[in-house]
Amino acid sequence: MNGHTIFTSLFLSLIAPGLLVFAEDNDAFWKSVYNDNHVLQIEMKVSRESWETMQPKRANNARGKGRLNSANEFDYAKAEITIDGQLFSDAGLRFKGNSSYRSSRASLKKPFKIDTNRFITRQKLHGRTKLNLSNAFLDPAYMKEKLAYGVYRAAGLPTPQTGWANVVLSVEGIADKKPLGIYVVIEQLDERYLEENLQGDSQQSILTKPESLDDWEYLGKELDAYQQYNIKIGKTNTPTIQRLMEIMELIEKASDQEFADKIQDYVDLENIAGYLAATSLLANIDSYIGMPHNYYLLLNNPQDKLKILPWDVNEAFGTFTLLGPSEQLVKWEINRPWVARRKLLERLFETEQFPKLYRIALTNLMEKAFTEKQMFAQIDEYKNALTPVLQKLGSGALEPFEMGIEGDARGRNLAVGRRTLAIKPFVKQRIESVEAQLEGVEKGVSLSRRR
């Protein structure tokens, strides 16, 4: 062993756990999680004081026209978290979600967000600091989110990577090494993701999550007003915020001719078409097209075109049954892929070019990605990855798992409290319905959200 090797070995031995320095090692680890279906093993230990700190505070309702805010606010607290044998002392832990949290009030299996860097800086898991843990409360097969993001990705949209974790929780005085079972792990959309996947620059880009607005609005010339779009990255990037203002003014104020002539210069129409095509096929109603949440808006610079990014797709595959049972959602009409009032979409579908872009995106997905062969192969691959983990959790975990994939004799998923189809029956029936609509044989079911 030469001197350089000895020095390197000594240096590496002194690095704090979590501070991995080789990008190729980090990439290999996350590839194993997100592409090769390695299931993370996560153990979380929380003091009683931290558990109380984590409990939700009700957010104040925003006032004014079109403003909505019914979400809970969650605070981070310190926890001892071990991920695949790597200990993170005083890591940040909080709850997350809306319906996914509310559904789990009587259970310890709540959705969580981990931030290893929250209280101790530079404490990283293979180069990353945040993990989103979805409790898959309406998906006993634990694969709807992974499958749905795959469809959006096939439509040309950047999406977070997804994997799985087997989670154990200890809370002082409440639970001792309580197995919570399988969670869906979702990559964090942050500055690192922006630069690595979206060609973004935190000095110019803005990434917004406009959940307090029922629909996008032109809020006047005062740029501070556009903080209501919930800017996550780029709060002070004034020229790009100015661009956002100009886009909203065009959507709301332009004449029909001006809108048709200019919208392609301000909005990435292929991105919107791909988003709508994937959302339509997945009957993903709990999204921009139906509810005022579960998406991001991106502008990379002051000259960029606005893009939409999907987020929190846990109610895809016809799971959001507020507008009707899954048997109706699976036949949702393809010619109007939105259910709430959306000014941009209404105006786009009145132009000559956009309906053609949308139909091309829809047809491409039906031919290449959203096919029974392709989707069933993915489902079977994920089933093979999760079955051994579920077997170790006990026989009680396998029955709802199978039910979530195959359903009963009518294709219904009886393992959840909603009237929904299991994944394979939904895919099969959705393909049949969309094909019939494309051929003009069926019209599809019309859905609308009452305001």
LOVO-985895 format. One record per residue (C-alpha): x, y, z. Coordinates in pm, 1 decimal, decimal comma. Each point is the difference from the previous one (the first is absolute). Example, Ala and Ser with C-alpha at 12.3 -4.5 7.8 and 13.67 -1.06 7.14 Angstrom:
# LOVO-985895
+----------+----------+----------+
|     east |    north |       up |
+----------+----------+----------+
|   1230,0 |   -450,0 |    780,0 |
|    137,0 |    344,0 |    -66,0 |
+----------+----------+----------+
This chain:
# LOVO-985895
+----------+----------+----------+
|     east |    north |       up |
+----------+----------+----------+
|      0,0 |      0,0 |      0,0 |
|    153,6 |    329,9 |   -106,6 |
|     -5,5 |    323,0 |    196,2 |
|   -281,5 |    151,2 |   -203,2 |
|   -222,1 |   -302,5 |     63,0 |
|     76,0 |      5,1 |    373,3 |
|    -84,1 |    370,0 |     19,8 |
|   -323,0 |    -49,9 |   -193,5 |
|   -109,0 |   -289,7 |    221,9 |
|     75,6 |    200,7 |    314,1 |
|   -189,3 |    300,8 |   -136,9 |
|   -306,9 |   -207,4 |    -85,9 |
|     -1,4 |   -161,5 |    343,5 |
|    -29,3 |    343,3 |    159,5 |
|   -292,9 |    117,9 |   -208,4 |
|   -324,2 |     22,4 |    195,7 |
|   -264,0 |   -256,5 |    -92,8 |
|   -218,4 |    132,2 |   -278,8 |
|    269,0 |    218,3 |   -156,7 |
|     65,2 |   -217,5 |   -303,4 |
|    220,7 |    178,5 |   -245,3 |
|      1,8 |   -209,1 |   -316,4 |
|   -278,4 |     97,0 |   -238,4 |
|     20,2 |   -333,0 |   -179,9 |
|    -59,1 |   -186,7 |    326,8 |
|   -297,1 |    224,0 |     78,7 |
|   -146,2 |    -49,9 |   -346,4 |
|     41,1 |   -376,3 |     27,0 |
|   -180,4 |     -3,6 |    334,0 |
|   -299,9 |    198,4 |   -124,3 |
|    -12,1 |   -205,0 |   -318,5 |
|    -30,9 |   -309,6 |    216,1 |
|   -294,0 |    160,3 |    183,4 |
|   -184,6 |    163,6 |   -286,8 |
|     83,3 |   -225,6 |   -295,0 |
|     98,7 |   -335,7 |    143,6 |
|   -273,5 |    -18,4 |    266,2 |
|    224,5 |    -21,5 |    306,5 |
|   -230,4 |     49,5 |    300,6 |
|    149,6 |    235,0 |    259,6 |
|     -6,6 |   -105,8 |    365,4 |
|    -90,2 |    299,2 |    217,6 |
|    -26,2 |      8,9 |    378,9 |
|   -124,3 |    318,8 |    167,7 |
|     29,4 |     70,6 |    374,4 |
|   -192,2 |    299,8 |    134,5 |
|    -17,6 |    142,1 |    352,4 |
|   -340,1 |     84,7 |    147,8 |
|     89,1 |    369,2 |     -9,7 |
|     88,9 |    -16,3 |   -370,5 |
|   -318,1 |   -194,9 |    -74,0 |
|   -207,2 |    276,2 |    159,7 |
|    190,4 |    263,4 |   -198,8 |
|    -86,5 |   -183,3 |   -321,7 |
|   -375,4 |     16,6 |     55,5 |
|   -179,5 |    222,5 |   -255,8 |
|    -94,8 |    363,1 |     29,9 |
|   -294,7 |    118,7 |   -207,0 |
|    102,4 |    244,4 |   -271,6 |
|   -180,3 |    333,5 |    -13,7 |
|   -239,2 |     18,2 |   -293,1 |
|    117,7 |    240,9 |   -266,0 |
|   -255,7 |    267,1 |    -79,0 |
|   -115,1 |    142,5 |   -327,0 |
|   -135,5 |   -117,8 |   -330,5 |
|    114,2 |   -343,5 |   -103,9 |
|    221,1 |    -53,7 |    306,4 |
|     -8,7 |   -343,1 |    158,5 |
|    197,7 |   -137,7 |    292,3 |
|   -129,4 |   -292,7 |    202,5 |
|    332,2 |   -171,4 |     58,9 |
|    163,7 |    -81,8 |    327,3 |
|    335,3 |    147,9 |     94,1 |
|    261,6 |   -243,5 |    127,5 |
|    317,2 |     82,8 |    191,4 |
|    325,0 |   -192,8 |    -13,5 |
|    125,2 |   -162,3 |    318,9 |
|    320,3 |   -183,9 |     84,6 |
|      8,1 |   -375,4 |    -46,6 |
|    259,0 |   -275,2 |    -14,9 |
|    -31,2 |   -155,6 |   -343,5 |
|    191,2 |   -296,8 |   -136,9 |
|    -15,4 |    -61,1 |   -375,9 |
|    155,3 |   -319,2 |   -132,6 |
|    219,4 |    -16,3 |    309,8 |
|    115,0 |    362,7 |    -20,6 |
|    -85,4 |    196,6 |    316,0 |
|   -114,0 |    362,4 |    -16,5 |
|     -9,1 |    159,6 |    344,0 |
|   -236,8 |    292,1 |     48,7 |
|   -141,4 |    -30,5 |   -349,6 |
|   -312,1 |    197,9 |    -86,9 |
|   -330,8 |   -185,7 |    -13,2 |
|   -350,8 |    132,3 |    -64,5 |
|   -334,7 |   -113,2 |   -130,9 |
|   -114,9 |     91,9 |   -350,6 |
|   -305,5 |    -22,6 |   -222,8 |
|   -366,9 |     94,3 |     12,2 |
|   -242,8 |   -288,3 |    -53,4 |
|    281,7 |   -250,5 |     50,4 |
|     63,0 |    149,2 |    345,0 |
|   -367,2 |     35,9 |     93,2 |
|    -65,1 |   -363,4 |    -90,0 |
|    266,6 |   -114,8 |    245,1 |
|    -97,9 |    197,3 |    310,0 |
|    -83,0 |   -318,8 |    190,5 |
|    313,7 |   -175,2 |   -124,7 |
|    373,7 |     41,7 |     42,2 |
|     45,2 |    -61,2 |   -371,8 |
|     -5,9 |    365,0 |    -97,1 |
|    177,5 |    161,0 |   -295,0 |
|    340,7 |    144,3 |     96,9 |
|    269,5 |    228,0 |   -131,4 |
|    361,0 |    -56,1 |    108,6 |
|    262,2 |    275,8 |     -9,5 |
|    336,8 |   -133,9 |    115,1 |
|    148,6 |    350,5 |    -32,1 |
|   -264,1 |    183,4 |    203,8 |
|    181,1 |     30,1 |    332,3 |
|    349,8 |   -126,3 |    -83,9 |
|    141,3 |    153,8 |   -314,9 |
|    168,3 |   -209,2 |   -270,9 |
|   -157,1 |   -319,5 |    131,4 |
|    -90,7 |   -178,9 |   -323,6 |
|   -120,7 |   -335,3 |   -125,9 |
|    209,0 |    -66,4 |   -308,5 |
|      8,6 |    365,1 |    -99,1 |
|   -363,6 |     78,1 |     81,9 |
|   -175,3 |    138,9 |    304,8 |
|   -377,4 |    -41,9 |    -46,2 |
|   -228,4 |   -296,7 |    -50,7 |
|   -377,6 |     -0,6 |    -37,0 |
|   -171,5 |   -307,5 |    143,2 |
|   -350,4 |    -58,5 |   -137,0 |
|   -216,4 |   -235,8 |    206,0 |
|   -191,4 |   -121,3 |   -309,9 |
|   -321,3 |     11,4 |    201,0 |
|   -218,5 |    -85,3 |   -301,4 |
|    245,8 |   -232,0 |   -170,5 |
|     64,8 |   -333,8 |    173,4 |
|    214,8 |    -92,1 |   -303,4 |
|    237,8 |    293,8 |     71,0 |
|     60,7 |     63,3 |   -370,1 |
|   -254,0 |    253,0 |   -130,8 |
|    238,4 |    292,3 |     48,8 |
|    294,2 |   -176,1 |   -159,5 |
|   -212,5 |   -107,5 |   -296,9 |
|   -165,8 |    340,2 |    -39,0 |
|    325,7 |    193,6 |      1,3 |
|    123,2 |   -245,0 |   -263,2 |
|   -291,9 |     93,9 |   -226,4 |
|     67,9 |    372,5 |     47,2 |
|    367,6 |    -63,1 |    -76,2 |
|    -96,0 |   -183,6 |   -318,7 |
|   -202,1 |    310,1 |    -94,7 |
|    320,5 |    204,9 |     13,9 |
|    -39,4 |    158,3 |    343,7 |
|    274,1 |     12,4 |    262,8 |
|   -117,5 |   -188,4 |    307,2 |
|    145,5 |    -94,0 |    337,0 |
|    144,0 |   -348,8 |     31,3 |
|   -181,5 |   -246,5 |    223,7 |
|     92,8 |   -306,4 |    201,1 |
|   -101,1 |   -177,0 |    320,6 |
|     95,9 |    -21,8 |    365,4 |
|    -82,8 |   -243,5 |    277,6 |
|    -52,9 |    221,6 |    306,5 |
|     15,3 |    -67,6 |    373,3 |
|   -104,7 |    267,3 |    253,2 |
|     70,1 |     44,9 |    368,9 |
|   -168,3 |    281,3 |    195,7 |
|     81,5 |     38,6 |    368,3 |
|   -293,4 |   -130,5 |    205,1 |
|   -208,4 |    -80,5 |   -310,1 |
|    173,4 |   -258,2 |   -219,0 |
|    312,8 |   -212,1 |     16,4 |
|    139,5 |   -104,3 |   -338,5 |
|   -346,1 |     -4,1 |   -154,1 |
|     12,2 |   -138,1 |   -359,2 |
|   -184,2 |    249,8 |   -221,4 |
|     55,5 |   -202,1 |   -314,9 |
|     68,3 |    120,3 |   -351,7 |
|     16,7 |    368,7 |    -91,8 |
|     48,9 |    158,5 |   -340,6 |
|    318,8 |    208,8 |     -9,0 |
|    -26,0 |    312,4 |   -217,7 |
|    293,0 |    214,2 |   -106,2 |
|     -0,6 |    359,8 |    123,4 |
|    -43,5 |    280,4 |   -254,9 |
|    263,1 |    247,1 |    118,7 |
|    292,0 |    205,8 |   -132,3 |
|    202,3 |   -315,4 |    -66,3 |
|   -284,4 |   -154,0 |   -201,0 |
|    -54,5 |    326,4 |   -184,3 |
|    361,2 |     17,6 |   -115,9 |
|     45,7 |   -371,8 |    -75,0 |
|   -329,8 |    -72,4 |   -174,9 |
|   -159,0 |    325,1 |   -113,8 |
|    297,4 |    202,4 |   -127,5 |
|    -87,8 |    252,5 |    265,6 |
|    210,3 |    264,3 |    171,7 |
|    -97,9 |    107,1 |    350,1 |
|    123,4 |    350,2 |    -89,1 |
|   -265,1 |     32,4 |   -272,7 |
|   -261,7 |   -276,3 |     35,3 |
|   -324,2 |      3,4 |    191,6 |
|   -179,3 |   -316,3 |    108,8 |
|   -348,0 |     58,8 |    139,8 |
|   -263,0 |   -219,4 |    166,9 |
|   -313,5 |    215,3 |    -33,1 |
|   -235,5 |   -177,5 |    236,5 |
|   -169,2 |    311,2 |    143,0 |
|   -148,0 |     89,5 |   -340,5 |
|   -289,4 |   -199,2 |   -141,3 |
|    105,6 |    108,8 |   -349,0 |
|    292,7 |    203,1 |   -127,7 |
|    -66,4 |    371,5 |     27,9 |
|    140,1 |    324,4 |   -128,9 |
|     63,0 |    191,1 |    323,3 |
|     94,7 |    336,7 |   -145,1 |
|    334,8 |    171,3 |    -53,7 |
|    128,0 |    -20,9 |    357,3 |
|    243,1 |   -290,2 |     -8,7 |
|    -21,6 |    -63,6 |    374,5 |
|   -356,0 |   -121,3 |    -57,9 |
|    137,4 |   -300,0 |   -191,3 |
|    147,4 |   -144,8 |    317,4 |
|   -356,6 |   -134,6 |     32,2 |
|    109,9 |   -255,7 |   -259,5 |
|    200,1 |   -154,6 |    285,4 |
|    346,4 |     40,0 |   -151,6 |
|    216,5 |   -281,5 |    137,5 |
|    318,4 |     90,5 |   -188,1 |
|     85,2 |    350,3 |   -123,9 |
|   -207,4 |    223,8 |    229,2 |
|    227,6 |    295,6 |    -83,8 |
|     55,1 |    -71,9 |   -370,3 |
|   -190,3 |    309,9 |   -108,5 |
|     47,6 |    -21,3 |   -381,7 |
|   -138,2 |   -355,7 |     -6,8 |
|   -289,7 |     93,3 |    228,1 |
|    -67,3 |    282,2 |   -247,0 |
|    -18,9 |   -268,0 |   -270,0 |
|   -256,8 |   -192,4 |    207,2 |
|   -207,0 |    317,2 |     30,7 |
|     10,7 |     55,4 |   -377,1 |
|   -113,8 |   -357,3 |    -65,1 |
|   -296,0 |     32,1 |    233,7 |
|    -94,9 |    333,6 |   -154,7 |
|      3,5 |   -158,7 |   -346,4 |
|   -217,0 |   -291,2 |    112,6 |
|   -255,2 |    221,5 |    171,3 |
|     -2,1 |    323,9 |   -199,8 |
|     98,7 |    -73,0 |   -360,6 |
|   -251,8 |     -6,7 |   -281,3 |
|    -62,3 |   -335,9 |   -165,7 |
|    223,0 |     89,9 |   -293,7 |
|    282,4 |    135,1 |    215,4 |
|    -19,6 |   -305,0 |    223,1 |
|     15,7 |   -240,7 |   -295,8 |
|    291,7 |    192,7 |   -153,5 |
|    213,1 |     38,2 |    314,2 |
|    -72,8 |   -284,3 |    240,7 |
|    255,7 |   -234,9 |   -157,9 |
|    271,4 |    256,0 |     79,3 |
|    -89,8 |      6,3 |    369,9 |
|   -122,9 |   -351,8 |     84,0 |
|    163,4 |   -331,3 |    -94,5 |
|   -295,9 |   -143,7 |   -187,0 |
|    157,3 |   -343,9 |    -53,3 |
|     57,5 |    -20,5 |    375,4 |
|   -364,1 |     91,6 |     71,9 |
|   -124,0 |   -244,3 |   -265,0 |
|    209,9 |   -281,9 |    146,4 |
|   -118,5 |     81,9 |    352,1 |
|   -364,1 |     -6,5 |   -106,9 |
|     40,8 |   -322,6 |   -198,4 |
|    155,7 |   -182,9 |    294,9 |
|   -248,7 |    149,0 |    246,4 |
|   -290,0 |   -105,6 |   -222,3 |
|    118,6 |   -359,3 |    -39,1 |
|     65,3 |    -31,0 |    373,0 |
|   -329,0 |    170,9 |     92,5 |
|    213,9 |    198,8 |    244,3 |
|   -270,8 |    241,8 |    113,2 |
|    173,2 |    107,8 |    324,1 |
|    233,1 |    228,1 |   -195,1 |
|     11,8 |    332,2 |   -183,9 |
|   -288,5 |    -98,5 |   -227,2 |
|   -238,0 |    -61,8 |    289,2 |
|    133,2 |    135,8 |    328,2 |
|    230,1 |    293,0 |     78,0 |
|    298,2 |   -207,8 |    104,5 |
|    244,2 |   -281,4 |    -75,7 |
|    208,1 |    169,2 |   -268,6 |
|    288,6 |    242,4 |    -47,6 |
|     56,5 |    278,9 |   -251,4 |
|    349,6 |     63,7 |   -133,1 |
|    166,8 |    292,9 |   -173,7 |
|    374,3 |    -43,8 |    -44,9 |
|     77,6 |    358,7 |    -98,9 |
|   -168,6 |    328,9 |   -100,0 |
|    -33,7 |   -120,9 |   -362,1 |
|   -118,9 |   -351,2 |     77,6 |
|   -330,4 |   -165,2 |    -82,0 |
|   -217,1 |   -105,7 |    293,2 |
|     -0,9 |   -375,2 |     75,5 |
|   -216,7 |   -208,5 |    231,5 |
|    140,1 |   -289,6 |    205,5 |
|   -211,6 |   -274,0 |    160,7 |
|     20,1 |    -61,9 |    374,1 |
|   -173,3 |   -219,5 |    259,5 |
|   -166,5 |   -239,2 |   -243,4 |
|   -119,1 |   -243,2 |    266,9 |
|   -362,7 |     25,0 |   -117,0 |
|     69,2 |    -83,1 |   -364,5 |
|   -161,8 |   -302,9 |   -165,3 |
|   -349,2 |    126,7 |     78,8 |
|     50,0 |     10,8 |    377,9 |
|   -141,3 |    351,2 |     57,2 |
|   -368,8 |    -90,7 |     15,4 |
|   -145,9 |    332,2 |    113,5 |
|   -149,6 |     44,6 |   -349,1 |
|   -122,7 |   -356,2 |    -36,1 |
|     98,5 |   -364,5 |     43,7 |
|    297,1 |   -148,7 |   -177,5 |
|   -232,8 |   -169,2 |   -250,9 |
|    -81,8 |    350,4 |   -129,9 |
|    350,4 |    141,4 |     27,7 |
|    137,4 |   -283,3 |   -212,2 |
|   -224,6 |    123,1 |   -283,5 |
|     79,2 |    371,3 |     40,5 |
|    -29,9 |    187,8 |   -328,5 |
|    331,5 |     79,4 |   -169,0 |
|   -114,3 |    311,3 |   -187,3 |
|    -27,4 |    214,3 |    313,9 |
|    289,5 |   -105,9 |    225,0 |
|    -85,1 |    234,7 |    286,8 |
|   -291,6 |     12,0 |    244,3 |
|     31,4 |    339,1 |    172,7 |
|      2,2 |    343,7 |   -160,9 |
|    346,8 |     47,2 |   -148,7 |
|     38,5 |    314,3 |   -210,8 |
|    320,2 |   -113,6 |   -171,0 |
|   -143,4 |   -334,5 |   -109,7 |
|   -331,0 |    144,0 |   -111,1 |
|    180,8 |    252,4 |   -220,1 |
|    253,4 |   -250,4 |   -131,2 |
|   -269,9 |   -237,7 |   -117,9 |
|   -159,8 |    284,5 |   -195,0 |
|    317,0 |     43,6 |   -207,6 |
|     67,3 |   -195,9 |   -314,5 |
|    339,1 |   -145,1 |     92,2 |
|    -27,6 |   -114,9 |    361,2 |
|   -270,7 |   -270,1 |    -30,3 |
|    221,1 |   -159,7 |   -265,0 |
|    304,4 |      4,4 |    232,8 |
|   -207,2 |   -155,6 |    276,1 |
|   -137,8 |   -272,4 |   -226,0 |
|    353,3 |    -81,4 |   -124,7 |
|    127,4 |    -27,2 |    359,2 |
|   -294,2 |   -221,0 |     96,6 |
|     44,7 |   -229,4 |   -300,8 |
|    374,5 |    -32,0 |     59,7 |
|    -57,3 |   -111,5 |    358,4 |
|   -264,9 |   -248,8 |   -109,2 |
|    238,6 |   -149,9 |   -254,5 |
|    324,6 |     -5,7 |    199,3 |
|    -50,7 |     22,7 |    375,5 |
|   -360,8 |    -38,6 |    112,6 |
|    -50,0 |   -342,6 |   -152,6 |
|   -115,5 |   -310,2 |    180,4 |
|    326,9 |   -177,0 |    -83,3 |
|    220,6 |    284,4 |    124,1 |
|   -199,3 |     85,9 |    311,2 |
|    -56,3 |   -361,4 |    107,4 |
|    372,7 |    -73,9 |    -40,9 |
|     83,6 |    292,3 |    231,2 |
|   -259,5 |   -111,6 |    252,8 |
|    139,3 |   -354,1 |      2,8 |
|    356,6 |    129,9 |     40,8 |
|   -101,5 |    208,7 |    301,2 |
|   -201,4 |   -288,4 |    141,1 |
|    306,7 |   -224,0 |    -13,6 |
|    208,1 |    264,9 |    177,9 |
|   -247,3 |     55,5 |    284,4 |
|   -127,0 |   -352,2 |     62,5 |
|    307,5 |   -121,5 |    196,1 |
|    -15,9 |    304,8 |    228,6 |
|   -370,3 |    -45,8 |     62,5 |
|     48,6 |   -370,3 |     70,1 |
|    236,1 |     91,8 |    283,5 |
|   -264,5 |    236,9 |    139,9 |
|   -247,8 |   -288,3 |     27,3 |
|   -273,4 |   -164,1 |   -203,7 |
|   -243,6 |    277,6 |     85,3 |
|    188,6 |    240,1 |   -226,5 |
|    -27,0 |   -210,5 |   -316,0 |
|   -377,9 |    -25,6 |    -31,6 |
|    -66,8 |    377,6 |    -31,2 |
|    308,9 |     26,3 |   -222,7 |
|   -149,6 |   -247,6 |   -246,8 |
|   -341,3 |    165,1 |     30,9 |
|    150,1 |    336,3 |    -90,9 |
|    147,1 |   -145,9 |   -318,2 |
|   -264,7 |   -245,1 |   -124,2 |
|   -320,1 |     89,8 |    187,6 |
|   -295,9 |   -230,1 |     54,2 |
|   -202,2 |   -175,4 |   -272,6 |
|   -132,9 |    340,6 |   -115,1 |
|    342,0 |    164,2 |     17,4 |
|    -77,6 |    201,9 |    312,8 |
|    261,3 |     66,7 |    266,2 |
|   -175,4 |   -108,7 |    319,3 |
|    305,9 |     69,9 |    216,8 |
|    -76,0 |    374,4 |     18,7 |
|   -301,1 |    194,7 |    119,0 |
|    -77,8 |    156,0 |   -336,9 |
|   -175,7 |   -145,8 |   -299,4 |
|    302,9 |    -30,3 |   -224,6 |
|    129,2 |   -243,3 |   -258,8 |
|    323,2 |   -189,9 |     59,1 |
|    293,2 |    104,3 |   -217,0 |
|     -5,8 |   -266,6 |   -272,2 |
|   -378,4 |     14,9 |    -56,5 |
|     17,9 |    380,6 |    -14,3 |
|    280,4 |     -5,2 |   -259,4 |
|   -181,6 |   -256,2 |   -213,8 |
|   -334,2 |    181,8 |     10,5 |
|    155,0 |    345,0 |    -47,8 |
|    180,7 |   -115,5 |   -313,4 |
|   -323,1 |   -146,6 |   -136,4 |
|   -191,3 |    321,9 |     68,1 |
|    261,9 |    232,7 |   -148,1 |
|     38,4 |   -215,0 |   -310,4 |
|   -376,3 |      6,4 |    -51,2 |
|     -3,9 |    378,7 |     42,4 |
|    288,1 |     47,6 |   -243,2 |
|   -188,4 |   -210,0 |   -255,0 |
|   -318,1 |    200,5 |     55,9 |
|   -194,3 |   -300,1 |    128,8 |
|    -51,6 |    145,1 |    350,2 |
|    -23,3 |    353,9 |    139,2 |
|    126,7 |    -69,9 |    348,5 |
|   -138,4 |    118,6 |    334,0 |
|    -16,9 |    374,7 |     63,7 |
|    128,5 |    112,1 |    340,7 |
|     -7,0 |    343,3 |    161,3 |
|     94,0 |    140,5 |    338,2 |
|   -262,4 |    209,6 |    170,8 |
|    139,9 |    319,5 |    145,5 |
+----------+----------+----------+
